[in-house]
Amino acid sequence: MKTMRIADVAMTGEWEKELARIERGELSADTFRKKIEAYTREITSELLSCDKLFGSRDSGCACPKCGTGRMRFYGKVVRCDNTECGLPVFRLKAGRTLSDDEIKDLLTEGHTQLLKGFKSKQGKSFDAVVAFDGEYNTTFVFPEAKKDKKFSGRKK
């Protein structure tokens, strides 16, 4: 970790110099922002590639978003190893942690089976399918409510 760019204390000084140049009108804020974005991508890639820090392992699944990366298991997240993509899938959903097999279903099928044991913000338990939306964010899909066969029509 000490040899990684994120541990470089000189970087803070460089940023201060760049900010002073922006104040003097010698550097555009957009240029500085682009440098910060590039630096962020580099250190994120560097940190995610460090198995000693995160103990990642291959999920056995291709990334459903980019199709070229491999999804890797980390402690609380599964992430695409393609630095251009980096799709994250967080394991903890509404107070329930998704298992490896449930994550694999989500990655390969686009959804899980019906899962039990989620908790709403109000503390109520609910069951749902976890699925990807069109932008590969996870969302809940709720089963259709069973219709009461005895009730037909309006109450008299």
C-alpha positions, -999 to 999 in steps of 0.1 A, spaced: 0 0 0 29 24 8 41 21 -28 7 29 -43 -1 64 -57 -29 68 -32 -2 69 -4 18 97 -22 16 127 2 32 149 -24 0 146 -45 -18 168 -20 8 195 -25 5 192 -63 -33 197 -60 -28 228 -39 -5 243 -65 -30 235 -92 -58 251 -73 -37 282 -68 -31 283 -106 -69 281 -111 -73 311 -87 -48 331 -108 -65 322 -140 -35 301 -153 -54 268 -154 -90 260 -162 -111 242 -136 -122 218 -163 -85 207 -169 -80 202 -132 -112 182 -129 -101 159 -158 -68 153 -141 -86 144 -108 -109 120 -127 -79 103 -144 -61 100 -111 -93 86 -95 -96 59 -122 -59 50 -118 -60 46 -81 -93 28 -81 -79 3 -106 -47 0 -86 -66 -7 -54 -90 -31 -69 -61 -51 -84 -45 -55 -50 -58 -89 -39 -40 -86 -6 -62 -56 4 -95 -70 -8 -91 -107 -12 -110 -108 -45 -119 -139 -63 -135 -146 -97 -172 -151 -97 -171 -172 -129 -194 -147 -146 -188 -122 -174 -199 -87 -167 -236 -83 -179 -230 -46 -187 -199 -45 -208 -195 -82 -217 -157 -81 -217 -149 -79 -180 -151 -106 -154 -171 -100 -122 -150 -104 -91 -162 -110 -55 -149 -86 -29 -162 -84 7 -193 -64 3 -194 -59 -34 -190 -77 -67 -173 -56 -93 -164 -58 -130 -126 -60 -135 -128 -39 -167 -116 -5 -155 -137 12 -183 -168 -4 -168 -164 -12 -131 -200 -22 -127 -206 -26 -89 -232 -49 -74 -236 -45 -36 -244 -76 -17 -265 -59 11 -300 -51 0 -327 -39 24 -310 -56 54 -303 -89 36 -270 -100 22 -271 -118 -11 -253 -151 -13 -227 -160 -39 -253 -182 -57 -279 -154 -57 -254 -129 -71 -244 -154 -98 -281 -158 -108 -284 -120 -110 -253 -117 -131 -262 -146 -155 -300 -143 -157 -305 -106 -150 -325 -115 -119 -326 -138 -88 -353 -162 -78 -379 -149 -53 -359 -141 -21 -372 -139 14 -361 -118 44 -358 -83 32 -367 -55 56 -383 -22 46 -373 11 61 -403 8 84 -390 -26 96 -415 -48 78 -403 -80 62 -409 -85 25 -400 -109 -3 -388 -98 -38 -368 -107 -68 -336 -87 -72 -331 -77 -109 -312 -53 -131 -330 -23 -146 -320 -10 -181 -289 8 -167 -277 -22 -146 -288 -8 -113 -304 -33 -90 -341 -30 -82 -368 -50 -65 -395 -68 -84 -424 -78 -63 -446 -108 -68 -481 -102 -79 -506 -102 -50 -527 -133 -49 -563 -125 -56 -590 -136 -32 -611 -161 -51 -641 -158 -27 -645 -121 -34 -661 -112 -67 -673 -77 -73 -684 -49 -49 -695 -53 -13 -732 -51 -8 
